[in-house]
Amino acid sequence: MKTLEMAKATAPLAKYAQEAKREPVIVTRDGKPIAALVHIENADLETVTLSTNPQFIALIERSRARQKAEGGIPSTEMRRRLGAR
């Protein structure tokens, strides 16, 4: 993992993005992490956007908590309700 102090980050962003293909690049301010550049594989823009959206993450967490507390329904029942085979 590479650490880069923001005040010293004078190269073009493209250079740091290339470096992120090999290892994460952590950007710091006064030694504290403020951002990270990481290589992304097998993900589209929608997936990346949703994975960083606080509202979407909260929705998923609520759904997981509800499923854990109340249980779920079998896939056969869901297919029946949707009229699918």
Beta strands, then each sheet from edge to edge (+ up, - down):
strand 1: 2-5
strand 2: 25-29
strand 3: 32-37
sheet 1: 1+ 2+ 3-
end
